[in-house]
Amino acid sequence: MNSYYERGNTEKSLAFAYVKWQKMEQVFESLSEAMQIGTLFPELEKPFVKERCKNGRK
């Protein structure tokens, strides 16, 4: 596969994404639970906790 610049594109890119490889290990058994949480994979569930930052700002 030719790179972006080898294909004749000379414009600069806004950004490049890096996505780390992940192994599929577990999935939620209940599809309705996965839909409520927003992911099928339990290891990606990162609930947000509302609290103050260490420096006192919100």
N, C-alpha and C positions, 0 to 999 in steps of 0.2 A: 504494500500500500504506500502510495506517495504521501509525503507530508503536506501540510497545508501550504507551505511556501513553495514546494516543488511543483505544485499544481498551478502555479502562476499567481496565487493570491499575494498581494503585497501590502494589503491593509493590516494594521496592527489589531490584534484581538483584544477585546475588553477583559477577558478572563479565561483561565483554564481551570477545569474542575479536576479534582483528584478524589477518586472514590476507592476506599480500601476494600480489598477482597474480603468477603465474609463467607463463612460456612453455614449452611442451613442446618441448624441443630434441633430446634424445637419450634412448634407452632401452637397457637392457642387451639384447644379442642373445640371451643364454641365459636362459630363464625360471628354470632351476634355480639359476643364479648370483644372479639377482635375489632369489629366495626366501631364499637363504643370507644375503645382505647385508641384506635387509629392505626394499628399495625397488626399484622398477623404473627409477628415474631416477638416473643416475650423479652428477649434481650434488648430489643429496641424501645421498650416501654420506659420512658424517662418522664415521670410525672413532675410537674412544676410545683414548687412549694413557695407560697407567698410569704416572704420574710425580708427583713432589712439586710442590706449588704453590710459587710464588716466595717466599711468606712462611714456608715450612717446614712448614706444616700439610698433612695429607693431604686 
